């Protein structure tokens, strides 16, 4: 199952980018044997400043056709890492070819795009910077692959 992270804005060079790249490299290595990955980042920018609706249109165009859509949203489901791993494994086992995690801009994800999602995930009730959410998602993808492969990374 190919994994896409479709996000508003560009992740510039720096510590967040280094962490993101490191965790996705680990995910790709661990996930390969599990039929998970590769992971691909798709970045879009609203250079005209059209707000959430314009951002949603850009994000929708970037989502691969037929992909399962999971929004990263503060209103989404809060789950444990093992539960996330199980959900990822379930989607893979259902024969999904693609999954796209959608990360909105500073104002979040347009309600119309949220309504199209198959799932919505939250990293808690706190609001996180959208650039940091990418790092957290990449780490959780790697952790999920480690859990599904019974690797030592996740200590429960």
N, C-alpha and C positions, 0 to 999 in steps of 0.2 A: 504494500500500500504506500503510494507516494504521499509525502507530507508537504504541504505548502503553508507558509506563513505569509499571509497577505496583510501588509501593514501600511498605515499612513506615515509619510515622512521617511527621511533617510537616516540610517544609523551611521553616524560619522565615525572616523577612526578615534579610538580611545578605549578606556577600560571596559565600557559596556560592550563595544564591538568585539574586543578580545575575548571576553567571557562568552558572548553569544557564539562566536566562531568555534571556540573550544568545545562547548557543550554540543553543538550540532555535529562537529567532527566525531565526537564520542558516540553520539546517537547513531550516526551513519555507520560507524564501525560495529557497534553492538546490534543495531537493528537489522543489518543486512541478513544475518542468519535467521532472523525472525520474520522475514518478509515485511519489514517496516523500513520505509525510507526508499530513496534518499529524501532528505529534507531540502526544500528550496525556499529562499526568501524572495518575495515579490513586493517591492516597495513602490508606492504611488504617492504623488504629491499633487495637492490642489494649489497650484501657483496663482490661481485667480481669486482665491479666498471665498469660495462659494458656500461655505458652511457645511453642515452635516449632510445635507441632501446631495451636494456636489461631491463630497467625499464618498458617500455611499455609491454614487454612480461610478466613480473611479474604481472603487473596491470591487463592485459587481463585475465590471469588465475584466478585472484581473483574476477572478476566481475561475479555475478550470471547469469546463462544462461537465456536468454530472457529479461534481465533487460534493461530498458530504461537507456541510458548512457548520463550523463551531465558532461562535463569536466569543471573544474574550470581553466580558462585561461584568461590571460590579453587581448587576442583578442576576447573574448566572448562578449555576449550581456550584456550591463549595464542596469539594470532595477530598478525600485523602489521596496520597500518592498511589497506594495499592489499588484503590478504586479507579483512579484515572488509568492506571496500567491495564486493569481489567476491561475498562470501557474501550481503550485503544485496541486491545486484543480482540474484543468482540466485534468492533467495526471491521477489523482486518479479516476476521473469520467469516463475516457476513459477505465477503467478497468485494468490499469497497475498494476501488482502484485508487481513489484519491480522497484525501481529507484536507480541507483548508481551514486553518485557524485564522480568524479575522481580528485584527487589532485596529481599532479606530484611532482618530486623532485626539487632541486635547479635550474636545467636548464629547467624546464617546462615539457610539455607533448610532446612525440614524434609525429610528424605530421601524421604518419600513424594511430595512435590511435585517434588523434583529428578528423581525417576524418571519423572514425567509429561512432563518437558521434551523438546522436539524437539532442543534444542541447549543447550550451557552454555558460557559465555564467562568468562574470567578476565583481570584486568588484571595478572597476574603472581603470583608465589608469595607476595608480601607480602600481609598483610591490610590492607584499606583501610576507613576509616569509611564506613558505608553512606550517609551524607549526601554524602560526597565522591565516592563511586561514581556518584551521579546526575550530578554535574558532569562527571566523566570520560566517562561514557556519552554525555551530550549533546554534548560536544566531539567524540567519535569519530563520532557520527551526522553532525554537520556536516562533519567531515573526509571521511567516506565519500561524502557527497553531492558535496563538492568534487572528490574523486578521480574519481567517476563522470561528472562534468560537465567533466573536464579543466581545472578551475579552478586558480588560482595558489596557493591556500591550502596545499596539501600539496606540500612540496618533497622529492622522493625522489632 
